[in-house]
């Protein structure tokens, strides 16, 4: 599958002559489908923390506030329920904190333990930020498009051979209902088909349920279980 095959499949579904090229096409209908498919992919990227888009980021603190290169250019958002860790000190940073708390600590030049973090001017700010320490976190990349070499990622279509990093069937289904809406046609059934397919794909992409380590029978062994042998004397 690729951008070209996505548009070709959509065209076959909505009774439009399939193109031989998309990015270079002068056909306004193909241009419209390309834009709609981009919007479909961008919305899907925002709807779920797709495992293919999750990046583990590790960097060495520079001591600057905020860090000049954090987060990276393809950063979209933190993974849900993720934390920022200082692996040099083996602790989890406290945040994101509200501005008033940040101002109080920085003005008083305090030394909070663990460290605090927030965003300033779109960059990650840590206080106190100690140069040389290792910081790690996970984020969702906005680069949902993969180039034909499979290693170059982008946030938009650039070539007919580009592919999506999540199920491309969802882009097809989303493009179809968006096209029908743009034409003033009834798109309720197509949108419902897309939503069902999306929920199924998201369910398949989610990790297993977290294990509750507080359960008394963790590991399948009751608390009152004893591995020994009870010998009953003869009467």
C-alpha positions as CSV (number, residue, x, y, z in Angstrom):
1,X,0.0,0.0,0.0
2,X,1.1,3.6,-0.7
3,X,-0.4,7.0,-1.2
4,X,-1.0,6.0,-4.8
5,X,-2.8,2.8,-4.0
6,X,-4.8,4.5,-1.3
7,X,-6.1,7.1,-3.7
8,X,-6.7,4.5,-6.4
9,X,-8.8,2.3,-4.0
10,X,-10.8,5.3,-2.9
11,X,-11.4,6.3,-6.5
12,X,-12.7,2.8,-7.3
13,X,-15.0,3.0,-4.3
14,X,-16.5,6.4,-5.3
15,X,-16.6,5.8,-9.1
16,X,-13.8,8.1,-10.2
17,X,-11.2,7.0,-12.7
18,X,-8.1,5.9,-10.7
19,X,-5.0,8.0,-11.3
20,X,-1.6,6.8,-12.4
21,X,0.0,9.5,-10.2
22,X,-1.2,11.6,-7.2
23,X,1.4,14.2,-6.3
24,X,1.9,15.4,-9.8
25,X,-1.7,15.1,-10.9
26,X,-3.4,18.2,-12.3
27,X,-6.8,16.7,-11.8
28,X,-8.6,18.8,-9.2
29,X,-10.5,15.7,-7.9
30,X,-7.3,13.9,-7.3
31,X,-5.8,16.9,-5.6
32,X,-8.9,17.1,-3.4
33,X,-8.6,13.4,-2.5
34,X,-4.9,13.9,-1.6
35,X,-5.7,16.7,0.8
36,X,-8.5,14.8,2.3
37,X,-6.3,11.7,2.8
38,X,-3.7,13.9,4.5
39,X,-6.4,15.3,6.9
40,X,-7.5,11.7,7.6
41,X,-3.9,10.6,8.4
42,X,-3.3,13.7,10.6
43,X,-6.4,13.1,12.6
44,X,-5.6,9.4,13.1
45,X,-2.2,10.4,14.4
46,X,-3.9,12.6,17.0
47,X,-6.6,10.1,17.9
48,X,-4.4,7.4,19.5
49,X,-0.9,6.7,20.7
50,X,0.0,4.3,17.9
51,X,2.7,2.0,19.0
52,X,4.6,2.6,15.7
53,X,4.8,6.3,16.5
54,X,6.1,5.9,20.1
55,X,9.7,7.1,20.5
56,X,11.9,6.6,23.5
57,X,14.0,9.7,23.9
58,X,17.2,9.9,25.9
59,X,19.4,12.9,26.1
60,X,22.2,14.4,28.2
61,X,21.1,17.6,30.0
62,X,22.9,20.7,29.0
63,X,22.1,22.7,32.1
64,X,20.2,25.3,30.1
65,X,16.6,26.3,31.0
66,X,14.8,25.4,28.9
67,X,16.7,22.6,27.0
68,X,17.3,24.0,23.5
69,X,16.7,20.8,21.6
70,X,14.0,19.2,23.7
71,X,11.5,18.0,22.6
72,X,12.7,17.1,19.1
73,X,11.1,18.5,16.0
74,X,8.8,15.5,15.4
75,X,7.4,15.7,18.9
76,X,3.6,15.6,19.1
77,X,2.7,14.8,22.7
78,X,3.8,12.7,25.6
79,X,2.6,9.1,25.6
80,X,-0.5,8.8,27.9
81,X,0.5,8.3,31.5
82,X,4.2,8.6,30.7
83,X,6.7,10.2,33.0
84,X,10.1,11.9,32.6
85,X,12.9,10.1,34.3
86,X,16.4,11.2,35.5
87,X,18.2,7.9,35.0
88,X,21.4,9.4,36.5
89,X,19.6,9.8,39.9
90,X,17.0,7.0,39.3
91,X,14.0,9.2,40.0
92,X,11.0,10.5,38.3
93,X,10.7,14.2,37.7
94,X,7.7,16.1,39.2
95,X,5.5,17.8,36.7
96,X,4.3,19.3,34.6
97,X,3.9,21.9,37.3
98,X,1.8,25.1,37.1
99,X,3.6,28.5,36.6
100,X,3.1,29.7,40.1
101,X,4.9,26.7,41.6
102,X,7.7,27.1,39.0
103,X,8.2,30.8,39.8
104,X,8.3,30.2,43.6
105,X,11.0,27.5,43.3
106,X,13.1,29.4,40.7
107,X,12.9,32.8,42.4
108,X,13.8,31.3,45.8
109,X,16.5,29.3,44.0
110,X,15.4,26.2,45.8
111,X,16.5,22.6,45.3
112,X,13.4,20.5,44.9
113,X,13.8,16.7,45.1
114,X,12.9,15.3,42.7
115,X,13.4,17.9,40.0
116,X,10.5,19.9,38.4
117,X,9.6,20.2,34.8
118,X,7.3,22.3,32.6
119,X,7.2,23.7,29.1
120,X,8.6,27.2,28.3
121,X,8.4,28.6,24.8
122,X,7.6,25.2,23.5
123,X,10.7,23.6,25.0
124,X,11.3,21.3,28.0
125,X,12.4,23.2,31.1
126,X,13.9,21.3,34.1
127,X,14.7,22.8,37.5
128,X,17.3,22.4,38.7
129,X,18.9,21.3,35.4
130,X,22.2,19.7,36.1
131,X,24.5,19.4,33.0
132,X,25.7,15.9,32.2
133,X,22.7,14.0,33.7
134,X,20.7,11.6,31.6
135,X,17.0,12.3,31.0
136,X,14.6,9.9,29.4
137,X,11.0,10.0,28.3
138,X,8.6,8.6,25.7
139,X,6.6,10.7,23.2
140,X,4.3,10.2,20.2
141,X,5.9,11.3,16.9
142,X,3.9,13.5,14.5
143,X,5.7,11.8,11.6
144,X,3.0,9.3,10.6
145,X,4.3,9.0,6.9
146,X,7.1,6.7,5.9
147,X,9.1,7.3,2.8
148,X,9.7,4.4,0.3
149,X,13.0,3.6,2.0
150,X,11.1,2.8,5.2
151,X,13.5,4.8,7.4
152,X,12.6,8.4,6.6
153,X,9.6,9.8,8.3
154,X,7.5,12.9,7.8
155,X,4.3,14.5,8.9
156,X,2.8,14.8,5.4
157,X,2.7,13.1,2.0
158,X,5.7,14.0,-0.3
159,X,5.8,11.1,-2.8
160,X,3.3,8.7,-4.4
161,X,5.3,5.8,-2.8
162,X,4.9,7.1,0.7
163,X,3.1,4.8,3.2
164,X,1.3,5.3,6.5
165,X,2.8,4.0,9.7
166,X,-0.6,2.9,10.9
167,X,-3.3,0.8,9.1
168,X,-3.8,2.4,5.7
169,X,-7.3,1.0,5.4
170,X,-8.3,3.6,8.0
171,X,-7.1,6.4,5.7
172,X,-9.1,5.0,2.8
173,X,-12.3,4.7,4.9
174,X,-11.8,8.2,6.4
175,X,-11.1,9.7,3.0
176,X,-14.3,8.3,1.6
177,X,-16.6,9.8,4.1
178,X,-14.7,13.1,4.0
179,X,-15.1,13.2,0.2
180,X,-18.9,12.5,0.5
181,X,-19.3,15.2,3.1
182,X,-17.4,17.7,0.9
183,X,-19.8,16.8,-2.0
184,X,-22.9,17.3,0.1
185,X,-23.7,13.6,0.0
186,X,-25.0,11.4,2.8
187,X,-21.9,10.1,4.6
188,X,-23.3,8.6,7.8
189,X,-22.8,4.9,6.9
190,X,-19.3,5.5,5.6
191,X,-18.3,7.4,8.7
192,X,-19.8,4.6,10.9
193,X,-17.8,2.0,9.0
194,X,-14.7,4.1,9.5
195,X,-15.3,4.5,13.3
196,X,-15.8,0.8,13.7
197,X,-12.6,0.0,11.8
198,X,-10.7,2.6,13.8
199,X,-11.8,1.2,17.2
200,X,-10.9,-2.3,16.1
201,X,-7.4,-1.2,15.0
202,X,-6.9,0.8,18.2
203,X,-7.9,-2.1,20.3
204,X,-5.5,-4.4,18.4
205,X,-2.7,-1.8,18.9
206,X,-3.1,-1.3,22.6
207,X,-0.8,-3.1,25.0
208,X,-2.1,-5.7,27.4
209,X,-3.8,-4.6,30.6
210,X,-1.4,-3.5,33.3
211,X,-0.7,-6.0,36.1
212,X,-1.7,-4.9,39.5
213,X,1.3,-5.8,41.7
214,X,-0.8,-5.1,44.9
215,X,-3.0,-8.3,44.3
216,X,-2.5,-10.7,47.1
217,X,-2.4,-13.7,44.7
218,X,0.2,-12.2,42.4
219,X,1.9,-15.1,40.6
220,X,-1.1,-17.3,41.2
221,X,-0.1,-18.4,44.7
222,X,-2.4,-17.6,47.6
223,X,-0.9,-15.9,50.7
224,X,-1.8,-18.8,53.0
225,X,-0.1,-21.4,50.7
226,X,2.7,-23.4,52.4
227,X,5.1,-25.5,50.3
228,X,5.8,-28.0,53.1
229,X,4.3,-31.4,53.9
230,X,2.0,-31.9,56.9
231,X,2.5,-35.3,58.5
232,X,-0.5,-36.6,60.5
233,X,0.6,-39.1,63.2
234,X,-1.1,-42.5,63.4
235,X,-3.6,-42.9,66.3
